[in-house]
Amino acid sequence: MSREATARVEYFAAEYSRAMFTAADAYDRFMGRYSTQLAPQFADVAGVEEGQRVLDVGCGTGMLTAECLRRGATVAAVDPSEPFVATVAERHPGVDVRCGVAEQLPFSDGEFDAALAQLVVHFMREPVTALREMRRVTRPGGVVAACVWDHAGGQAPVSAFWHAVREVDPEAEDESQLAGARQGHLRELLTQAGLVEVEEAALPIRVEHPSFDDWWEPFTLGVGPAGAYFATLDPERQTQVRDVCRAALSPGKPVIQAHAWVARGRGT
């Protein structure tokens, strides 16, 4: 990766880390409606089932945690955001949820049957190191899996926003250079981390919003790179971006169709 691309990734990782200390309800309004559709599909790919010990890495507000619990797994979770850790602990009292980073997981070797990272790898500062950590805490033959929106292919839930941004500000940097955000990259990262039998696929989601404002309002909450970027704009440019988005989306009830790249491998 070039120095310029590395700088972009580090910038967005920093913005993500900053934005993760927003209120949990703001994150839920921004991304929760998409990740709730993604979580069951991701858990299917990872083979999560009753009786397994599963680690949710970068658990956020607990969308994947909830899905794994629904399937009868014993779940532990970790996230660098103290507000998110508190939210998951409140929503799921039986979960062992800890504050920590993926690059230094606070768990023992071989403790889990599966370690999963939903919508997290693209914001890890050292994704290969983090995936190696996920392999370390997973038993031999256990599953390590990750999924990331297809930002590079323009198939993420926030792609319409970034398309509008580039019309207003052609120099703006989007999320397309983040780790795992292009086809094949998650597979490469898992392979570099020492996983075997690595496979990749795409997971589709479709969300119909009751109105344009319902889709638009979460971008004003300062969550993630999109929200952080929007907050830097003056009111006139904010209005321009909103208007371009409104013109681009289907009238009435906007429909967002997106997909995430998912890769899974096994530890040795």
N, C-alpha and C positions, 0 to 999 in steps of 0.2 A: 504494500500500500504506500502511495506517495506521501510525502510530508504534509502536503496540502490536505489530502484525504484524511490522514491521521488527525490533523488539527480539527477538521470538521467533526469527526467522530468524538473526539475529546470534548469539543464544545457542546454537542448535543447530549453526551453523557452527563456533563456538568449541569446542563439545563434540566435534564430529567431528574437528577438527584435533588436539585433545588425544588422542582415542582412537586416531587413526591412528598414534601412536607406540607402540602396543602391539606385541607379537610378531606376526609374519606368520602363524604357525600359528593364533593365536587368531582373527584375522580370517578365515582360511580356514574354520575351524570354524563361525564365525558366519554368514558370507555366501557363502562359496565354493561350497557345494552348490547355491545358487540361481543365482549368476552364471555357473556353468559351463553351465547350461541356457540362460541368456539370451544368452551371447556368440555362439553360432552364428547365432541368429535376428537379432541386432543386426548382425552382419557381413553377413548376407544383405541386410538393408535398406540398408546402406551400400554394397553392391556390391563388397565386398572380394574381390579375385582375384589370381591369380599375376602377379608383375611390378610390382605397384603399390608406391608408397611411402606408408606409413600411419603416422600418429602416434596413439598411445594416450595420451590426456590424462587424468591422474588414474588411472594404471595399476594402483594398488593392488598386489596380489601377482601380477598378470600373467595373469588369466584371459582377458581379451580379447587381450592380446598373444599368448598361446599359440594362440588360434584364428586370428588373422591370419597367424601364422607357418605354421600348418598349411595354410593356403590358398596359400602360396608368396609372400606379400607380404614386402617389406623393411620392417621395423618399427623405429620409434623410440618411446620412451616417456618420460613425465615424471610425477613425483609429488612432493608436498611432504614426504613421509615418508622420511627416510633409511633406516630399516629396510626399508621396502617397496622402495626403489630397490635396496638391496643384495640383497634376495631375488630381484627380477627379473633382476638382473645375474648372480646365481648360477644361476638356473634356465635363463636364455637368454643364454649368453655372447656371441652375435652381435648382440644388440640394443643400440642406442645409447640407454641409459637415463640420464636426468639428474634431478637434484633441482631442483625449481622449482615455481612456482605457475602456474595456468592464466591468470591475468590478465597475466602477463609471461613468455610462452613463450620459452625459450632457443634458438630456431631462426630461420632466415632466411625472408624473404618467399617465398611460392610454392614451398616446399621439398617439399610432399607432394601426393599425389593425393587423399588423404582424411585428415581429422582427426576422431577419434571420442572420445566421452566417455561411458563406461558407469558409471551410478550415481554420478555426480559433480556434475552441475549443481546439484542441490538443496543441496549444501554449499559452493558457490562463494560467496565474499563479494560479488563483483560479476559475476553470471552473464552479463550482456550484454557487459561488457568482455572476459570470458574467451572468449565465443563469437566476438567480433570478432577476438581474437587467433588463434583457430582458423581463422577465415576468412583472416587475413593470411598464415599459414604454409601455406595450401593454394593450389594453382595456380588460375588463373581457370577456372571450370567444374568445379572439383573439389568433392568432397562434404564437408560438415560435418554430423555427426549426433550425437545425444545420446539417452540413454534414462534414465528415472527411474521408480522404483516408484510405483504409484498409491496413495500414502498418503492423499490426500484422499478417495478412493473406498473406502477400507478394503480394498484389494486388494493390499497389500504382504505380503511374508513375515513382517513383524513386526506386522501389524495385530492378530492375536489377542493379542499381548502388550499392546499399547496399549489394546485394549478392556478387558482385565482390569485394567490400571492405573487406568482411569477408574472402574471399579466400586469400587476400593479408595480412590482419591484423585481425586475428581471435578474438582479444580482442576489436575490435572497437564496439562502442555502436551505434545502429541504432535508428530509430524513432518508433519502435514497442511498446514501453511502454508509449507513449504519450496518453493523455486523448482522449477517443473516438475512438482510432485506432484499437480496436478489436470489434468483433461482440457483440452486446448487451450493450456495455458500454455507448454509447450515450443515449440509453433508460434509463439506470440507472441514468445518470447525470441529465437528464430532470426531472425524477421522484423525485430525491432528491431536485431539485430546486422548487418543488411544482406544476409542470405542471400536468394536468390530460389528460386522453385519449391519452396517449403517444404510438406512433407506430414507428416501425423501418423498413427500407427496404434498398435495395442496388441499386445504380445507376451506370450503366456501361458507360464507354467511350472507344473509339477506335481512335487512332491517327496514321496515316501513315506518317513517316518522309521521306523527299526526299533523305536523305543520313545518314550514321552513324554520320558524323561530325555535321550535323544539330541537331541530338539528343544529341550529346556529348558536344558540345561547351558551352551550358548554365551552365553545372556543373562547369566550370572554372571561373564563374563570381562572386563567393562568396555569392550566394543567398541561404538563408535557411540553415538548419543544414547540408545538403549534401554539399553545396558549402563551408560552413565554415569548415567542416571536410577536404574536398579536399585541401583547402588552407594550411592546417597544414602539408601535406605530402611533402617529398622531391621529386625532379623531377623524380627520379628512381621509387619510389612507385606510383607517379601519372601516369607514363607510364604503370606500371603493371596493375593498376586498369582499365585504358583505354583499354588495350589489352584484359583483361578478359571480359570486357563489349562487345567489338567488336566480340569476339568469341561466346558470348552467344546470341547475338541478330541476328535476321534474316538478311541474306545478302541483299545487294541492298538497299531497302527502309525499314528500321526497322519499325515494327508495335508494338505500345504499347497499350495493352489492360489492363484496370484497372477498379476498381470500388470503389465507396465511400459509406460508411454507412451514412444513413440519418435518422434522427428522428424528429418527430414533436409532439407537444402537445398543449394544450390550457390552457390559464390562467383562474383564478377563481376570 
